[in-house]
């Protein structure tokens, strides 16, 4: 079942969509919580001007992919189990 899910095209499509959704939503929530609103200048100073943009981008990509792969696997396995019944 594991290899069937990983070779499925719909699995990777859902991983991509879930990862992008996670990245956008998590970054939005972090912006609101850490900077008390939409303070883009402080965000740019903290993450881009200080040279931390690579670390910031990699953390978002890795976190999004992990989230997408876990939830995508869960949804695909449920779909396969439902189709077997």
C-alpha positions, 0 to 999 in steps of 0.5 A: 500500500505504501508504494502504491500511494507514493507512486500515485499522481493524486498523492503528489498533487495533494501533497503540493496543494497541502504544502502550499496551503500550509506555507501560506496559512502558517506564514500569515498566522506567524505574521499576525502573532509575531508582529502584531498585525501586518507590519511588513517592514519589520518582517522584511528587516528581520528575515531579509535584511539580516540575511535569514531569508534562506533559513526562513524559506527552507523552514517553510518548504520543509515544514510544508512538505512534511505536513503535505506528505503526512496528510496526503498519505492519510487521505490517500490511504483512506481513499484506498481502504474505502475503494476496497470495501 
